[in-house]
Amino acid sequence: MNRKGCPDEYPISLIINGYEMAVFQLTKYDLEDWTYGYLFSEGFIQNAWDIESIVINEEMGSIHVSLCSDFDEEQVFSKKKHYTAGCGRGVTFFSMTDVKSFDRIISNQTYTLSYLLKKRSEFAQKSDLYLETGGMHGACIIDEDGRLTIREDIGRHNAVDKIIGHCLRKRLHRERLILLTTGRVSYEMLSKAAKFGFPVIGSRTAATKQAVQLAKFLNIEVIGYLRGKMATIYTITGRVTNDLAAELPVERSIEGGNS
């Protein structure tokens, strides 16, 4: 396959109520979704309607956000920063202790492993920026009717924030959604998904030990290495059944698993 170009990344400043929070390296697609998703993931907003307005200036590399209520920047930024294991040197204000206070996930939706593998393949085939450049991460939701919505970015955390932002703006029922990602499921990635409330998370690669432990604690099903006819079930909540057991023995994680 001939690639048409390199992946793009731009420095973009996020300014909240006139206060410059940080400069982020982002791909210039779906920036409004990213803004909603990032602010939700980091606890600045609880719902889409907590944002009064967003002004995106791509030429100046800035996103100006007006929240419906004031926030205490000194209190927020006095919290200990946690540098993430993501693409680039990301930072989050949530610790493992904070994340363990999230609500445990409740969902009666069930899926088969063959369904997840099929949708993972469809996700790969429809990831336009990755197909064009070969250097993008993606995040995808699968709704209850099997429809895919995809967001892509140079950073795997950014892609997840973008898809969370989309879900917030559309007011989707989180308990009926599956989250798929191309990136490693680390504890900070798991925390973003847990805060929104995804009951099932699938990835084409691994989950870390800390993420698996956290997923078990919060009752989230995590499936890794979804590639072709491969899969690793890290946590078992009863939401994903291995209908391919006869032809595909699925590995189960030793660390943090509950098999």
MOCORRA-V295455 format. One record per residue. N is the residue number from 1. RES is the residue in one small letter. BURIAL is # if it has 9 or more other C-alpha atoms within 8 Angstrom, else .. Layout:
# MOCORRA-V295455
n:N res:RES burial:BURIAL
n:N res:RES burial:BURIAL
This chain:
# MOCORRA-V295455
n:1 res:m burial:.
n:2 res:n burial:.
n:3 res:r burial:#
n:4 res:k burial:.
n:5 res:g burial:.
n:6 res:c burial:.
n:7 res:p burial:#
n:8 res:d burial:.
n:9 res:e burial:#
n:10 res:y burial:#
n:11 res:p burial:#
n:12 res:i burial:#
n:13 res:s burial:#
n:14 res:l burial:#
n:15 res:i burial:#
n:16 res:i burial:#
n:17 res:n burial:#
n:18 res:g burial:.
n:19 res:y burial:.
n:20 res:e burial:.
n:21 res:m burial:.
n:22 res:a burial:.
n:23 res:v burial:.
n:24 res:f burial:#
n:25 res:q burial:#
n:26 res:l burial:#
n:27 res:t burial:#
n:28 res:k burial:#
n:29 res:y burial:.
n:30 res:d burial:.
n:31 res:l burial:#
n:32 res:e burial:#
n:33 res:d burial:#
n:34 res:w burial:#
n:35 res:t burial:#
n:36 res:y burial:#
n:37 res:g burial:#
n:38 res:y burial:#
n:39 res:l burial:#
n:40 res:f burial:#
n:41 res:s burial:#
n:42 res:e burial:#
n:43 res:g burial:.
n:44 res:f burial:.
n:45 res:i burial:#
n:46 res:q burial:.
n:47 res:n burial:.
n:48 res:a burial:#
n:49 res:w burial:.
n:50 res:d burial:#
n:51 res:i burial:#
n:52 res:e burial:#
n:53 res:s burial:.
n:54 res:i burial:#
n:55 res:v burial:.
n:56 res:i burial:#
n:57 res:n burial:.
n:58 res:e burial:.
n:59 res:e burial:.
n:60 res:m burial:.
n:61 res:g burial:#
n:62 res:s burial:#
n:63 res:i burial:#
n:64 res:h burial:#
n:65 res:v burial:#
n:66 res:s burial:#
n:67 res:l burial:#
n:68 res:c burial:.
n:69 res:s burial:.
n:70 res:d burial:.
n:71 res:f burial:.
n:72 res:d burial:.
n:73 res:e burial:.
n:74 res:e burial:.
n:75 res:q burial:.
n:76 res:v burial:.
n:77 res:f burial:.
n:78 res:s burial:.
n:79 res:k burial:.
n:80 res:k burial:.
n:81 res:k burial:.
n:82 res:h burial:#
n:83 res:y burial:.
n:84 res:t burial:#
n:85 res:a burial:.
n:86 res:g burial:#
n:87 res:c burial:#
n:88 res:g burial:.
n:89 res:r burial:.
n:90 res:g burial:#
n:91 res:v burial:.
n:92 res:t burial:#
n:93 res:f burial:#
n:94 res:f burial:#
n:95 res:s burial:.
n:96 res:m burial:.
n:97 res:t burial:.
n:98 res:d burial:.
n:99 res:v burial:#
n:100 res:k burial:#
n:101 res:s burial:.
n:102 res:f burial:#
n:103 res:d burial:.
n:104 res:r burial:.
n:105 res:i burial:#
n:106 res:i burial:.
n:107 res:s burial:.
n:108 res:n burial:.
n:109 res:q burial:.
n:110 res:t burial:.
n:111 res:y burial:#
n:112 res:t burial:#
n:113 res:l burial:#
n:114 res:s burial:#
n:115 res:y burial:.
n:116 res:l burial:#
n:117 res:l burial:#
n:118 res:k burial:.
n:119 res:k burial:#
n:120 res:r burial:#
n:121 res:s burial:#
n:122 res:e burial:.
n:123 res:f burial:#
n:124 res:a burial:.
n:125 res:q burial:.
n:126 res:k burial:.
n:127 res:s burial:#
n:128 res:d burial:.
n:129 res:l burial:#
n:130 res:y burial:#
n:131 res:l burial:#
n:132 res:e burial:#
n:133 res:t burial:#
n:134 res:g burial:#
n:135 res:g burial:.
n:136 res:m burial:#
n:137 res:h burial:#
n:138 res:g burial:#
n:139 res:a burial:#
n:140 res:c burial:#
n:141 res:i burial:#
n:142 res:i burial:#
n:143 res:d burial:#
n:144 res:e burial:.
n:145 res:d burial:.
n:146 res:g burial:.
n:147 res:r burial:.
n:148 res:l burial:#
n:149 res:t burial:.
n:150 res:i burial:#
n:151 res:r burial:#
n:152 res:e burial:#
n:153 res:d burial:#
n:154 res:i burial:#
n:155 res:g burial:#
n:156 res:r burial:#
n:157 res:h burial:#
n:158 res:n burial:#
n:159 res:a burial:#
n:160 res:v burial:#
n:161 res:d burial:#
n:162 res:k burial:#
n:163 res:i burial:#
n:164 res:i burial:#
n:165 res:g burial:#
n:166 res:h burial:#
n:167 res:c burial:#
n:168 res:l burial:#
n:169 res:r burial:#
n:170 res:k burial:.
n:171 res:r burial:.
n:172 res:l burial:.
n:173 res:h burial:.
n:174 res:r burial:#
n:175 res:e burial:#
n:176 res:r burial:#
n:177 res:l burial:#
n:178 res:i burial:#
n:179 res:l burial:#
n:180 res:l burial:#
n:181 res:t burial:#
n:182 res:t burial:#
n:183 res:g burial:#
n:184 res:r burial:#
n:185 res:v burial:#
n:186 res:s burial:#
n:187 res:y burial:#
n:188 res:e burial:#
n:189 res:m burial:#
n:190 res:l burial:#
n:191 res:s burial:#
n:192 res:k burial:#
n:193 res:a burial:#
n:194 res:a burial:#
n:195 res:k burial:#
n:196 res:f burial:#
n:197 res:g burial:#
n:198 res:f burial:#
n:199 res:p burial:#
n:200 res:v burial:#
n:201 res:i burial:#
n:202 res:g burial:#
n:203 res:s burial:#
n:204 res:r burial:#
n:205 res:t burial:#
n:206 res:a burial:#
n:207 res:a burial:#
n:208 res:t burial:#
n:209 res:k burial:.
n:210 res:q burial:.
n:211 res:a burial:#
n:212 res:v burial:#
n:213 res:q burial:#
n:214 res:l burial:#
n:215 res:a burial:#
n:216 res:k burial:#
n:217 res:f burial:#
n:218 res:l burial:#
n:219 res:n burial:#
n:220 res:i burial:#
n:221 res:e burial:#
n:222 res:v burial:#
n:223 res:i burial:#
n:224 res:g burial:#
n:225 res:y burial:#
n:226 res:l burial:#
n:227 res:r burial:#
n:228 res:g burial:.
n:229 res:k burial:.
n:230 res:m burial:#
n:231 res:a burial:#
n:232 res:t burial:#
n:233 res:i burial:#
n:234 res:y burial:#
n:235 res:t burial:#
n:236 res:i burial:#
n:237 res:t burial:.
n:238 res:g burial:.
n:239 res:r burial:#
n:240 res:v burial:#
n:241 res:t burial:#
n:242 res:n burial:#
n:243 res:d burial:.
n:244 res:l burial:#
n:245 res:a burial:.
n:246 res:a burial:.
n:247 res:e burial:.
n:248 res:l burial:.
n:249 res:p burial:.
n:250 res:v burial:#
n:251 res:e burial:.
n:252 res:r burial:#
n:253 res:s burial:#
n:254 res:i burial:.
n:255 res:e burial:.
n:256 res:g burial:#
n:257 res:g burial:#
n:258 res:n burial:.
n:259 res:s burial:.
